[in-house]
Amino acid sequence: MKSTKTSDLRNLKSGEIESKLSDAREELMKLRFQVVTGQLTDSSRLRVLRREIARMQTVLREQAAAETEGES
């Protein structure tokens, strides 16, 4: 999975971001299993993936806040 820029995420709909988020979480789970079993060769991927997940969650929160602000 290639790293996604924040500007690219902001152009996506929330459903698409949620889909990418679930894929990233699944990949993170698989990487954690590889760490436990000693099969992980690129440990830097864990850090990158955690940051991507945080980035996606932030954009989703921004979109949700913009929607609630628009309703008022």
N, C-alpha and C positions, 0 to 999 in steps of 0.2 A: 504494500500500500504506500503510495507516494504522499509526501507531506502536502497538506492543503493550506493555502494562504487564507488569511482572515478575510481579505477582500473577496476572494472567490466564494467563501462560505456565505458572506452577506448577500450575494446575488442569488443564492439558492432558496427554495421554499423550505419551510420548517419541516415538512414531511421528508424531504430529501436529506436534510441535515440529520434528522432522527435516524434515518436508515444508515447513513454513514457512521453515526455514533454507535449504533448497535453493532455494526461490523467491526468498528475499532475496539469496542469492549470485548467482543468475542476473540479478536486477535490478541488482545492483552491477556485474556485468560489463558489462551494457548501458550503464549510466551512465558507466563508464570509457571505453567506446568513444565515447560522445557527447562526453566531454571532449577526447579526442584529435582528433576530427573538428571540434570547435568548435561543436557543436550543443546543448550542455547550457546550459539557461537558469537552472536552480535548483541551484547548486553546493552549497547547504547540505544537500541530500538525500543526498549522499555521506556526510557526517558522521553524519547520523541513521541511515542504513542500516548503516554500520559498527558503530554502537553497538547497534543492534537485533540484529545478528548476534552480537556479543559477549555480549549479554544472553541470547540463546537458547542459546549454547554453555555459558554459566555454569549455566543451569537444567538443561541436559542432564547436565553434570558432577555437579551436586548430586544429581540423581535417580540417577545411576549409583553415586555414593558411598553414598547411602541404601540402595540395593539390596545392595551388597556388605557394608555394615555389618549389614544385617538377616540376611544369610546366616551370619555368624559366630556 
